[in-house]
C-alpha cells in the first residue's frame, strides 16, 4: 500500500483528513520535537482505533510534514507513490494527476 493510500484509508475510516489530524495533534502539543511516536500512536489507537501502520503514517505527517522519500515514486511495487509530496487535504479534493 502506498503512503498516500494509508492516509486515504485513515480518512475513509475516521472522516478526518490528514490536515485535520495535524491540527488536532498541534492542539495537544504532539507536534513538539520532544513528543515520542508512541504517544501519538497511543492517542490515535485510543481515540480513533487506528493500528500501528496507519498511525505511523500520521506520525510522519505530524512530525515531518507532507514530503516523503522519493525512493518509491515512479516504481511499480505495491508501495509506490505518484509523488514525493503527500496530499493532506482530503482524498475527494485531490487534484487529478497532470
Order of alpha helices (4+ residues) and beta strands (2+ residues): alpha-alpha-alpha-alpha
